[in-house]
Amino acid sequence: MYEYITGRLEEITPTDAIVEACGVGYDLLISLSTFSKLQGAQGKNVKLYTCHLVREDDESLYGFADKSERSVFEQLISVSGVGPGSARMILSAMTADEVREAVLANDVNKFKSVKGIGLKTAQRVILDLKDKIGKGSGEFTFETSGSASSAIREEALSALTLLGFAKPAVEKTLDKLLKEQPDCSLEDLIKRALKLL
């Protein structure tokens, strides 16, 4: 719903950042990783990527210093048994890249070292996310083709899913097309994907 918030960083703690944008103060829940990137930015303009979660009894806005961390957060909360609190705890103990590396290396102990993550949850995280990393699903992959093609892929993915195509099919098609032609423009990528979907 909300892609990002840009505004003045009014207050920051290791768990929260209050950003004022257009006269409204937004309280964003953050990880220690984002906190460390925002050190010294109080009183300055910042841009935080957001994840808006609405539950039956709660509505929360999570903030991330970059899209990569948000992507990992969204993947983590998609795992059964991992809630936003646990995902934020994992991202406070590890960077987004370290989470990826731990999943690829089957490093159960790395996840178990995070407070509140037991053996079964650690195994489930690795099992559920390993295919998503291996198959190149979303920003959760290691970026090999540069940030420009990653941004184009993300925009194309968003546009095609809004048109009603299934996300897994779209991701597979976009990955195939970008592998064939990494410097493809957004317009061409969408047109070519529409022919294959």
N, C-alpha and C positions, 0 to 999 in steps of 0.2 A: 504493500500500500504506500509506504513512504520509502523512497529510495535513499535519500540522505537529508541531513540537516546542516545548513551552513549558518553560523552565527558566532556571537561572542561567547567564549568560554567563561562563564561567571564563577563557577565553583567546580572543584574536582577533588574527589577522594579515590582511594584504590578501587572502590566499587561503583561510584556514580560520577557522572559529569552533568552539570547543568549548563545548557547552551541556550542563550537568548536569541531568538530569531523573530523579527517583526513584532517585538514587544511581548512575545510569549516565551516563558522559560520552560524548556523541555528537560525533564529529568531522565537521563539515559543510563541504563545499567551497563557497566563496562567490565572488561577483564583487566587483569594486571598488565597484560601485554599492551593494550590500548592506553592504559594509565601511564605506562612508562614512555610511550610515544607522545603523550600530551603534556609531559612534565615541562614546566616553563612556559606553557601556552596560555595560562590564565590571564584573562583580560584581552586576549587576542582573538581574531577570527579563526575558527576551525571548521573542518568539514568532517562529519561523522556519517558513515554508511549505517543504515538502520535495519532492524528486523522488528516488526511490530507483531507481538503475540497476544492474541485474545483467547482467554480460557473462560470457563463458566464463572469462576469467582475472581478472575484477575485479568488485568490488561497492562502489559509491560512493553516498554520500548527499549531495545538493546542497541547500543552504539559501538561501532568498530572503526578503527583507524584506517582500515583498508578493506577492499572488497574480498580479498583472499581470506581474511579472518572471518568475515561474515559468512562466506561460502562454507568454510569448515564448520562454523557454528550451526548453520542450517542442516548440513549433512549429519552432524552429531545428534541433533534433536530428532532426526528422522529415525534413529536407531531405537528400537523398543527398549524401554527401561532407562533411557537417557533423557532427562528433562533439561530445560534451559539452565537451571541452577548447576547441574552436573556439567553441562557443556561449557558453561562459563568458567567453572572450576578447572576443567581440562585446559582451556585456553589461557587460564591464569598460570598454570603450571608449565605449559609448553607453548611454543609459537605455532602458528598454522603449519609451517614447514615441518616442524618436529612431529606434529600429529600425523602428517602425511607419511613421513619417514618411518614412524613407529608402526603405522598400519601396514606399510609395504614390507617391513622387516618382521612382521608378526611379533612385535615386542610387547607381549602381554604385561611384563613387569613395569614397563614405562607407564602404562595406563593404570596399573594397580598402585603405583606410587602416588597417584592423585587421591586426595582425601575424598572418601565416599564412593570410590570406584573399586568394586570387588572383582574377583576372578571371572565370574560369569559375565558381568557387564563388559569387562575388558575384552573377553573373547568375542562377545557379540558385536562390539564396536569394530574389531578387526575383521570379523566375518562379513558384516554388513557393508563395510566401506571399502574393502579390498577390491571388489569388482568395479566399484565406481571410480576408483583411482586408476585401475588397470585399463578400463575401457574408455577413459578420458571423458568422464561425465562432468560437465560444468567446470567451474573454476577450481574445483577440488583436484584437478590434475596439475602436474608440474608444467609450468608454462614453458614450452620449448619454442614456440613460434613467435614469441614477442608479445608485448602488451597490446599492440595495435590490433593484431588478429584476434586476440583474446576478447577485446572490447567489441569488435565487429561480431564475433561469434555470440557473445552475450546478447547484443541487440537483436541479432537475427533470431536467436532462441526465444527471446521475449516476444518478438513480433509474431512468430509462427505459432507459439502456444496460445497467444491471444486470439489467433484466427481459428483456434479449436483443434489443432493437431496435438497428438499425444507427445508429452515431453520426451520420453525415452526414444521414440522414433525420430523426433526432430534432432535430438542430440547425436544419434548415430549418423543421420544423414549429413549434418553440419560437419561432424568430425571427418567423414569420408571426403566431403567436398574441399575442406580446408587442407586436408592432407594432399589432395591432388593439386590444389592451387592456393597456397598460403597467402598470397597477396591479393586475393579476390576482394572486390569492393562489397560493401554491405548490400547494395541494390542487386548486384549480380548474384551474390550468395543466396539471397532470399528467392530470387527468380529461379535459380537452378534447383534450390531445395524444393520449391513448389512443384517442379516437374517430377521429382522423385517421390514425393510424399503421397 
